[in-house]
Amino acid sequence: MKFSVFSSGSDGNCTLVQTGKVNILIDAGITRKQILENLERYSLSLKDISALLITHEHIDHIKALPQLLKECHLRVYMSGGTYMAIKESYSRPGKEKVYELLVEKKNNGDLIIINRIENSILYPFFMESDLRIQVLPLFHDAKECIGFSFTNEDKKLVYITDTGYVHQAIYSEIANADAYVLESNHDPEILMHSERPYMLKIRILGDHGHMSNEDSMITLCNVMGPKTKIVLHAHISQECNLTEIIELTREKVFNDFGIEAKGVKFGILKPYFSGDYEI
């Protein structure tokens, strides 16, 4: 399994996941033109993408969705809450055509709503060709934000951004993955000393905000295992975080937990193309 992060952060999010049989996109938070330019790196076009997975309705995750809804072959997956939020935003005056495309795609069965298992916070998995996709509950100030765990043969990639915390109920699903793309959004001290509005600071720090560096590293210490070879710190705040602080926080927390992480490749994702990875 290969994956490439086209963009990560508040300016836009989009990631390509590939197996030998299927190509999928996670989020479309950059422009259609930018998506096409990134796909050209692999001699791919939108016709080669079979599925688009949407984590939630914030614009940095769905910027190109109105254009991509026009791709007749493309299956789109999202949670029920995300569908209702997007549907509501497109029902406003001036967006009638996008609204009609969204509803038409759902009625045709090309927009697939992922619902929680009854009486549970957990979701079922689904298949895209040879790729098993487990939906993960996340906790963000969106209607129903989700993450994903991808398994192809014996390789697993966990993709979690835009959440205030990672619930222990999914630890067993995400434990000992070969690769993690995990949010490490901010340093709380820098955030609180920033010029951002106070209520925005409180929102980011809350259980339905964004994970801090320390929260992210503690989560990693609880789920990393012998198979883990790649960890990418994602959705980095450009205003309230620094590469050096991410690395220092990781070193401190890992030392506190007695984690050596030998042989693990760590990376810090940028708001633009961050390279190719393979597990």
Legacy VTK file of the C-alpha trace (Angstrom):
# vtk DataFile Version 3.0
C-alpha trace
ASCII
DATASET POLYDATA
POINTS 279 float
0.000 0.000 0.000
1.215 3.480 -0.929
-0.018 6.842 0.269
0.781 10.442 -0.593
-0.316 13.524 1.306
-1.143 16.316 -1.139
-1.970 18.831 1.582
-2.419 18.861 5.360
-3.590 21.733 7.533
-6.151 24.492 7.778
-5.426 25.596 4.187
-6.620 22.268 2.826
-6.472 18.501 3.240
-6.200 15.783 0.619
-4.462 12.393 0.610
-4.122 9.648 -2.002
-4.129 5.978 -0.930
-3.156 3.331 -3.485
-3.051 -0.430 -3.663
-2.316 -2.451 -6.751
-6.025 -2.436 -7.579
-7.579 0.777 -6.279
-6.878 4.503 -5.872
-8.864 6.541 -3.367
-8.790 10.107 -2.078
-9.297 11.171 1.515
-10.925 14.617 1.508
-10.964 17.238 -1.225
-9.966 20.354 0.681
-7.804 21.805 -2.077
-8.903 22.965 -5.517
-9.764 20.567 -8.324
-6.790 21.961 -10.257
-4.441 21.190 -7.370
-5.823 17.658 -7.092
-5.276 17.091 -10.811
-1.733 18.480 -10.647
-0.884 16.126 -7.786
-2.434 13.123 -9.530
-0.288 13.840 -12.583
2.762 12.912 -10.504
1.530 9.309 -10.758
0.157 9.526 -14.316
-3.344 9.423 -12.837
-6.502 11.418 -13.539
-9.824 11.620 -11.720
-11.033 8.725 -13.873
-8.508 6.529 -12.058
-9.968 7.419 -8.641
-12.770 5.085 -7.622
-13.719 6.604 -4.260
-13.577 9.842 -2.296
-13.805 9.633 1.499
-14.957 12.774 3.303
-14.022 13.167 6.974
-16.325 16.137 7.696
-17.933 19.256 6.254
-15.373 21.987 7.018
-14.215 23.830 3.901
-10.577 22.758 4.266
-11.837 19.210 3.643
-14.497 19.711 0.938
-13.359 22.705 -1.144
-13.377 20.741 -4.424
-16.408 18.581 -3.603
-18.857 20.592 -5.760
-16.676 19.949 -8.813
-15.970 16.316 -7.953
-19.679 15.548 -7.597
-19.837 15.932 -11.376
-17.562 12.907 -11.823
-20.197 10.268 -12.601
-17.954 7.266 -11.836
-16.761 8.526 -8.449
-18.220 6.996 -5.276
-18.338 9.354 -2.314
-18.440 8.149 1.298
-19.339 10.286 4.320
-21.107 10.035 7.657
-24.813 10.787 7.986
-24.105 13.912 10.013
-21.629 15.192 7.442
-24.133 14.582 4.640
-26.819 16.577 6.444
-24.401 19.443 7.153
-23.194 19.613 3.542
-26.721 19.277 2.232
-27.820 22.200 4.413
-24.966 24.436 3.265
-25.705 23.696 -0.403
-29.428 24.382 0.033
-28.742 28.110 0.312
-29.549 30.488 -2.578
-26.998 30.345 -5.376
-25.945 26.761 -4.681
-29.008 24.979 -6.058
-27.074 23.123 -8.770
-24.591 21.700 -6.263
-27.472 20.700 -4.002
-29.138 18.868 -6.893
-25.877 17.067 -7.751
-25.429 15.992 -4.138
-28.957 14.614 -3.826
-28.810 12.981 -7.262
-25.570 11.216 -6.386
-27.112 9.915 -3.168
-30.273 8.753 -4.960
-28.135 6.966 -7.569
-26.236 5.107 -4.856
-22.936 6.828 -5.694
-22.947 8.824 -2.464
-22.843 6.328 0.367
-23.814 7.283 3.918
-21.862 5.531 6.659
-23.953 5.026 9.778
-22.861 4.015 13.259
-23.534 0.528 14.541
-26.759 0.632 16.530
-26.273 1.585 20.207
-22.557 2.149 19.673
-20.102 4.934 18.850
-18.393 2.522 16.459
-18.883 2.072 12.713
-18.785 -0.958 10.398
-16.041 -1.430 7.817
-16.479 -1.541 4.059
-14.396 -2.715 1.111
-13.039 -0.876 -1.904
-11.611 -3.658 -4.053
-8.689 -5.109 -2.051
-8.742 -2.306 0.536
-10.550 -2.822 3.846
-11.668 0.527 5.267
-12.644 0.764 8.912
-14.444 3.988 9.821
-13.340 5.583 13.104
-15.395 7.939 15.323
-13.690 11.286 15.926
-14.618 14.242 18.099
-14.504 17.639 16.428
-16.786 20.678 16.190
-18.437 19.214 13.119
-21.680 17.256 12.808
-20.109 13.785 12.668
-16.389 13.726 11.948
-14.713 10.419 11.075
-11.254 8.972 10.465
-10.137 5.774 8.786
-8.044 2.664 9.210
-6.955 1.064 5.919
-5.853 -2.554 5.636
-4.412 -4.142 2.508
-3.146 -7.706 2.906
-1.153 -7.489 6.169
-0.428 -3.742 6.029
-2.372 -1.094 7.946
-2.520 2.708 7.678
-4.353 4.784 10.298
-5.547 8.261 9.291
-6.811 10.543 12.093
-7.027 14.333 11.981
-9.478 16.941 13.283
-10.312 15.487 16.667
-10.014 16.670 20.232
-8.986 13.203 21.392
-8.811 9.562 20.324
-11.324 7.368 22.150
-9.942 4.239 23.799
-12.751 2.255 22.158
-10.805 2.338 18.879
-7.365 1.551 20.319
-7.686 -2.121 19.408
-8.496 -1.223 15.792
-5.607 1.217 15.382
-2.978 -0.619 17.476
0.305 -1.707 15.912
-0.379 -0.146 12.506
2.422 0.018 9.961
1.830 3.754 9.484
0.029 6.583 11.245
-1.100 9.950 9.913
-2.068 11.550 13.203
-2.994 15.105 14.093
-0.477 17.083 16.148
-2.077 20.462 15.726
-0.726 22.889 18.282
1.320 23.692 21.331
-1.113 24.965 24.008
1.264 27.624 25.339
1.870 29.118 21.902
-1.854 28.927 21.200
-2.795 30.798 24.374
-0.213 33.519 23.664
-1.351 33.904 20.056
-3.547 36.734 18.793
-6.416 34.377 18.040
-9.794 35.206 19.622
-10.240 33.741 23.093
-13.269 31.646 22.128
-11.326 30.128 19.211
-8.546 29.168 21.614
-11.053 27.473 23.917
-12.624 25.684 20.959
-9.238 24.319 19.796
-8.279 23.172 23.300
-11.596 21.421 23.923
-12.563 17.778 23.549
-14.120 18.640 20.189
-11.241 20.778 18.942
-7.794 19.701 17.792
-5.205 17.423 19.380
-2.185 19.112 20.904
1.339 17.800 20.432
1.296 16.136 23.849
-2.125 14.528 23.315
-0.959 13.172 19.981
2.258 11.721 21.396
0.421 10.078 24.310
-1.957 8.463 21.843
0.980 7.168 19.817
2.576 5.689 22.928
-0.643 3.758 23.559
-1.082 2.359 20.055
2.302 2.027 18.331
3.739 -1.472 18.078
6.543 -3.562 16.590
5.094 -3.213 13.079
5.036 0.588 13.163
7.512 2.065 10.688
6.043 5.456 9.684
4.497 8.219 11.806
3.450 11.466 10.155
2.424 14.389 12.347
-0.511 16.031 10.548
-2.726 19.129 10.453
0.021 21.296 11.958
-0.992 24.834 12.915
1.223 27.303 11.085
0.623 29.931 13.771
0.581 27.857 16.961
3.178 25.146 16.469
6.827 24.647 15.582
8.725 21.679 14.194
11.210 21.893 17.060
8.457 21.798 19.675
6.787 18.807 18.029
10.071 16.925 18.117
10.894 17.948 21.686
7.413 16.992 22.875
7.693 13.615 21.169
11.077 12.977 22.779
9.799 13.919 26.246
6.560 11.925 26.103
8.233 8.882 24.570
10.870 8.968 27.295
8.168 9.230 29.957
6.446 6.153 28.501
9.706 4.265 27.937
9.174 4.172 24.159
12.361 3.965 22.081
10.700 3.853 18.620
13.779 2.417 16.936
13.356 2.048 13.193
10.340 4.386 13.024
10.457 7.136 10.398
8.877 10.357 11.696
7.706 13.174 9.443
5.950 16.513 9.838
3.403 17.193 7.118
3.255 20.537 5.330
0.348 22.500 3.819
1.576 21.265 0.441
2.824 17.989 -1.101
4.791 16.063 1.517
6.120 13.107 -0.444
5.337 9.457 -1.058
5.216 6.656 1.501
4.926 2.892 1.173
4.220 0.143 3.680
LINES 1 280
279 0 1 2 3 4 5 6 7 8 9 10 11 12 13 14 15 16 17 18 19 20 21 22 23 24 25 26 27 28 29 30 31 32 33 34 35 36 37 38 39 40 41 42 43 44 45 46 47 48 49 50 51 52 53 54 55 56 57 58 59 60 61 62 63 64 65 66 67 68 69 70 71 72 73 74 75 76 77 78 79 80 81 82 83 84 85 86 87 88 89 90 91 92 93 94 95 96 97 98 99 100 101 102 103 104 105 106 107 108 109 110 111 112 113 114 115 116 117 118 119 120 121 122 123 124 125 126 127 128 129 130 131 132 133 134 135 136 137 138 139 140 141 142 143 144 145 146 147 148 149 150 151 152 153 154 155 156 157 158 159 160 161 162 163 164 165 166 167 168 169 170 171 172 173 174 175 176 177 178 179 180 181 182 183 184 185 186 187 188 189 190 191 192 193 194 195 196 197 198 199 200 201 202 203 204 205 206 207 208 209 210 211 212 213 214 215 216 217 218 219 220 221 222 223 224 225 226 227 228 229 230 231 232 233 234 235 236 237 238 239 240 241 242 243 244 245 246 247 248 249 250 251 252 253 254 255 256 257 258 259 260 261 262 263 264 265 266 267 268 269 270 271 272 273 274 275 276 277 278
